[in-house]
Amino acid sequence: MAEEGERVEVVRGWQTLWKTEDWWAVWMAFIVIGIALFCYYTGNIPALKTLAVSAPGKWTTWDQVIAYYSKNWFGYIVNYLFWAVIFTISSKILGFRAKEFLPSFTFVYIVSVVIFLIAANKTVHHYNIEPPILAVIVGLILSNVFRFPKWMDAGFRVEYYIKTGIVLLGATLPFSLIYMAGPYVIGQAAIVAITAFLVIFYIGQGLGIDKRTAAVLGAGGAVCGVSASIAMAAAVRAKKEDYVLGIAAVIIMAIVAIFLLPIVAMSMSPPMHPGEAGAWIGTSEFADAAGFAAADWYGSWYADHVAKTVGGVDAHELCLWAYTLMKVIGRDIWIGLWAFIMAIVSTTRWEVEETGVRPSAMEIWWRFPKFVLGFLAASALMTVVIGSVSTYEYFHVMKPNLIGPIKTMRTWTFIFTFFSIGMTTRFREFVKFGARPWATFFIGAAIVIVLGFILSHYVFGPIAWVRLPEWAPRI
């Protein structure tokens, strides 16, 4: 953590193109997409599938495991080297030490391989323990039972991994769906973002919390935990310990929601529609990565136990689509808006006796989550690519040989993310902030979850989330 009283600053100018995780996530994802397109159009599909090595299928005996790894060991080496080289180079440019990042990432990768293997066991799969959930659990156990050296945090890059995965998700989500669902996404997200921020901010004020701390907590609960907390801390010139508190509160509640939201949706009779469930998770979760874990879990469970497809669309993908639309497109764009609004409030009202640069319209751009642009660009690009072939060619050639490998690479980034969430969640570090900030955030979080359920299931569900398959029939 930073020195006591140190203020948070934000990277601005052209250097953001190579000095921020947001932009590097875009570059990383488009490197993957570019390689996939090159291999596909040059007919080098075996090389692409070697790079995008998939997890083992369901297994019951160790002979099956040995046979699988004997066949695919080279793919794992290629896959590891690709991620290790690209992530290490970019992390070095971002200011991390390569000699710390590389061994830490190697640890993340090895554990991720083991997690894929365990989750593929038939008995484990029977109990609905999907890889994302298992990754979080394993990370939590390791980080809270054992003490790892501080330098290993360099490889537990939750924000970087999940943003890369989100951009890759854009390559598998049709742009027509984004266009058709847009009004509903913006409407539901606006209701939640405004309500959550104001509730948390004023509850915090009522409990005597510093207004800057309350603003950081409000942003974390209303938008996207880590990114929003940091952006808001910079906008109102809060202390770095304020956004550490915001991140801590978000992580605790996000982990609770990973299990709470899918279990509630599963227990309904009938189980919640995957489109509605994805939207509810997107509305109610407090961190992108945790939300993906919850949506992935519920989508997989629905596909295995209720229906494989809904309206002709894979139920698992449908849940992820709805989540992504609601969280990434709907809520995350509020990072820049809230930061800009509160920067004005801070500089014109809170800093009467201080000097500082008054915010301009460009503040929205500096705070805006750039990976959202990458997500939209990837979706638009792949929509054009898919639209260039017939339906038969898409389903029999392009989907298994181009879209499939991109999805596999996306899955790798998600597992890196979920394991890193667990490895960076150390409960012993959260007790020092006192009770009032926790009470403030948890009250606001409870309101967000209830409001999100009402909006997703009763208000927008029948007219938007249930209709997602109609708007995106091809993928």
N, C-alpha and C positions, 0 to 999 in steps of 0.2 A: 504494500500500500504506500501511498505517497506521504510526503512530509505533512505534519499536522498543519492544517490551514491552507495547504496548497490548492489553488483553484484549477478547475478543469478547462482545458482549451480544446479547440477543434481544428483539424487540418483543413486548410482552405487553399484555393488556387489550383493550378495545373498539377501540382505534386500529388493531389488526391488520386490521380490516375495510377500511381505506382506506390503511394504511401498509405493506402487504406485497404482494409480487408474487403470492403464492399466491392471495389473495382477489381481486386485480385480474384475474388470469387467469380466475377463475370469472366475474366480472362481464363481462369482455370476451366470453367464449364465449357467455354467455347473452344478451348483446345481439345477437350474430349469430343465435342460435337463435330469439330473439324476433322479429327482423326476418323471418327465413325463415318462421316460422309465420304471422305477420301477412300477409305477401304471399301465402302459399299459400291461406289461408282467405278472403282478400278477392279472390282471383282475379287478383292483380297479379304473375303469374309472370314476365312480361317484365322488370319492374323488378328482381326478385330475381336473375334470370339476368344482368342488366346489372351488378349489384353483384358477383356471384360469377362474374366473367369467367374463363373457363378458358384453359389453355395452348393454343398452336397444335397442330393435328394434325400428323402426319408430313408433312414437306415435302422436296422435292428441288430446287426452283428458287426464285429470288428473287421471281419473279412470284407464286408462291403465298403467300409471306410478305407481300408488299405487299397482296395481295387480302385476306388475313386481317386485317391491322392497319387497313386502310381500313374494314373492316366493324365492327371491335371497339374502335376507339380510344377511344370515349366510355366504354366499360365499364372500360377501364384507368384513366381519369381518376377515375371514380366509386370504383373499388376503392381506388386510391391515397389519395384524400381521406378515405375511411372509415377506413382503417388509420391514416393520418397524424394525423387529428384525435383519434381515441380513444386511440391510443398516446401522443400528445404530452400530452394532458390528464392521463392517468393517470400518466405519467412525471413530470410537473410536481408532482403530488400526492405522489409517492414521493420527491421531493427532487432530481430531475434538472433541469437547465436546458433550457427549451424551445428556446432559441436554439442549443443544442448538439445536442439530440436530433433535432430536425426535419431539419436538413440531413444528419445522419448516417443517419437512417432513409430519407431520400430516396435517398441513395446505395445503401443496402441494397435498396430497392425496384427501382431502375433495374437494378442488377446481377441481381436475381432475375428480372426480365423477360427479360433477355438470356440467363440460364441456361436458362429454360424454352424459349426459342427455339432455342438450340444443341442442347439435349437432344432436341428434336423432329425434328432433322435425321435423315433416313433412315439415313445412313451412321453417325452417332454412335449412333443407337438400335440399329443392327446389332451394335455392339460392347458392348451392355448398359451403356452409360454413362447411368444414370438421373439425373434432376434432383438428388436428394439427394446422390449421390456427386459429381456435377459441382460442386455448390455448395460442398461441403467442399474439393475440390481447388482450385477457383478462389480460395476464401478463404485457404487455406494459402499458395498462391503469392503472392497480393497482400500478405499480412501479413508474409511472411518475405523478400520481395524488395524491397518498398518500405516506407518509413517513413511512417505516417499520424500526424497530430496526435493527441495523447492525448485531446482532447475528443471525438473521434469514437467512442470506446468507449461513449459514452452511447447510441448507436443499435444496438450489437452486443449485444442483450439476450437471450442464449441461454436463460436460465431462464424469462424472461417469455414469450417466443414459444412455447417448447415446452410450457409448462404450459397456455397458451391452446389450443394444438393438441390436447393430451391431453383437455381437457374437451370440445372439439368432437368428438374421437374417440368419447367416451362417447355422443354423440347418434347415432352410427352403429353402435353395438355393443349388441346386445340384452341386456337385464337377465337374461333366462333363462340365457344363457351364463355370466354372472358367477355366478349362483346354482348352476348345475350343476357348474361347474369349481372352485368355491370350496375344497372340501377338498383337492383336488390342488394348487391354487395355494398355499394356506397351508402345506401339508406340504413341498412342494419348496422354497419360498422360505425357510422356517424352517431347513431343513437347510443351505442355502447361506449364509444370513445369519449363522447362528451359527458355522459352520465358518470362513468367510472372516474374520470379525472376530477370532476367537480366534487363527487362524493368523498373520494379519498383526500383531496386537498382540504376541504372544509372540515372533515372529521379530524384530520391532523391538526388543523388550526385550533379546533375546539379542545383538543387534548394538550395543547400547549407546545406542539412541535414547531420548530423553526419553519418559516414559510418556504425557504428554499428546499429544505428536506422534504416538506409536504409535497412540493411541486415535483421533486424527483420520484417520490413514491407514487404520486398520481400518474405520472407518465408511464412508470413501470407497469402499473395495473391496467391502464387504459389502452396501451398500444403494444409494445414489444419489449419485454423486460430489460435485457442488457443494453441493446442499442438505444432504446428510448431513455433509459436512466442516464446513460452517458451523455446523450445529446441534450437532455434537459439540464443536467448538471452544468454543462458548458454554457447553455443559453442563459441561465440565471446566475452564473458564476458561483455555483455551490462548491463546497469543499469535496475533495475526492472521496473522503470517508462517507459522504452522503450518498454517492452513487454506489459505493460498496454495500451500504445498507440496502439501497434499492434493489441491487442485484441479489443480495442474500434473501430478501423477502420474496422476490419473484421466484427464485430457485426452489425455496421451500414449498410455496403454493403450487408451482408448476409440477413438482414431483407428486404432490397430493392429487392434482387434477389428472395426471397421467393414468392413475388407477381409478379415481372416482368417476370421471365422466364416462369412459367406456363401460364400466361395470353397471352404472345406472342405465345406460342405453341398452345394454344386453338384458337387463332384468325387466324391461318394459314388456308388455304383452299387447300386440306383437312387438318384437324388438324394433328399435328406432330405425327408420329408413336411413341407409348409409349416407345419402345426401344431406338429410337433416342432421345426422350425427356429426358429419364432417363440419357442417356449418356451425353447430353448437360448440364443438371443440375449438374451431377457429375463432369464435366469438368469446369464448370463456377461458381459453388457455392463456398463460402469461409469458410464454417464451416459444419462439418458433420451433426449436428442436424438440421440446417436450410435447408440443402439440402434434408434431409429426409422429412421435412415438405413440401417442394416444390414438390418432386417426389410423395409423398403420395397424395397430392392434385390433381396433374395432372392425376396420375394413376386412382384415384377414379372417377374423372370427365370423363375421356375417357371411363371407363367401364360403366358409367351411361348414357352417351350421344352419344357415337360413336359405340363401340362394347365391349361386355362383355369379349370376348376372342379374342386373336390374335394368329393364328397358333395353336389353341388348348390350349393355355396357358392364364390364367387369366391376363387381361390387366393391372390391378392394380399391381399385383405381378411382371409382366414383367418390368414395369417402375422402380420398386424398385430394381429389379435384376440389370438392366443396370446401375442405379445410383450407386449401391453398388460396382459393378465391377470397374466402372470408378473412383469413389472417394476413396473407401477404399483400393481396391487392387492396382489400378493404381497410384493415387496421394499420398496417405498417406505414402507409403513406401519411398517417397522422403524426409520425415522428417529426417531420419537418414543420408541419402546421403548428403543432403544440409548442415546439421549440421556438418558432418565430413569434408566436403570440406571447409566450412567457418571457422571451428576450425583450420585447417591447415593454411589458409590465415591469420587468426587473430594472431596465435602464431608465425608465421614465418615472417610476414610483419608488422602487426599493433602493436605488443607488443615488439618491438626491445629493448626498455628500461625496459621492465617488465620481471619478472621471472614467470614461470608457467609450468605446465606439458604439454609436447607436445602430441598431439593426437596420439592414436594408432588405429589399426584396430578395437579394441574393442569399440571405440567411436560409430561406426555404430550400434553396438548391444545396447549400453546404450540409444541411441536416438531412436532406432527403435520402432514404436508403437506396443507393445506386443499384444494388443487386435486384431490386424490383424492375428496373429498366432492363437488366440482363434477362430476367425471367420473361418479360414481355417480348423482347427481341428474339429469344430462343423459340417461344411459342409461335411468333409470326413466321420465322424462318422455316420451322418444321411443318407448319400448316401449308406453306407454299410447296414444300418438297412433297408432302403427302398428296396434295391436290393435283400433282402432276402425273399420277398413276391411276390406273383403274382400281375399282374396289377389289377385284380378284387379285391383282398384283400386290396391292397393299397387304391384304390378309395373308397371302401365301408366300410372299417374297420379302417385302419391305418391313413388315412388322417383326418377323422373327430375326431378320438379318441386320436391321438398322435400329428400329425402336427398341427391340429387346436388349441389345448390348448397352444402349444408353441408359435404360432402366437399371441394368445390373450395376453400371458404374455409379449411378445415383444411389443405389442401395449401399454400396461401400461407404460413400460419404455419410450416409445416415447412421451407419453403425459406428463409424469413427465419432460422430457427434454424440450419440446416446451414451457410449462408453465414457466419453470425455465429460459429459454432464455428471455422471456418477463420480468420476475421479476428481472433479473440482467442487463437489458438494461435501464439505467437511463440517458436520453439525457442531463440532466443538468450537468453531470460530464464530457462531451466530449468537452466542449468549451475551455478548458484550454490549449490545445495542439498547438493552432495556425493553420494557414491556409496551410502552406507548406506540412506537413505530409499528410493532408487530400487530397490535390491536387495530390500529388504523388501517393497515393494509389488508388484514384478514376480513374485517367487516366489509371493506370495499370489494374484496374478491368474492365474498359470498353473494353480494348484490349482483355482481357481474355474471356469475354462474347462473343464478335464477333468471335474470333478465335475458341472458343468452338462450336459455332453454325456451322461454316463452316466445321469443322472436323467431327462433329456428324451427320450433315444432308447431306453433299455432299461427303466427303472423305471416312469416315469409315462407315457411315450409311448403304449404300446399301450392303456392303460386310460383315458387322459384326452385327450392332445393330438390323437390320430388321431380321436377321437370328437367333437371340437368341432362339426363340421357337423350331427351328430344333435341337438345342443342348441340350435342357432340356425338353423333352416331358412329363416326369413323374410327376413333382410336379406342 
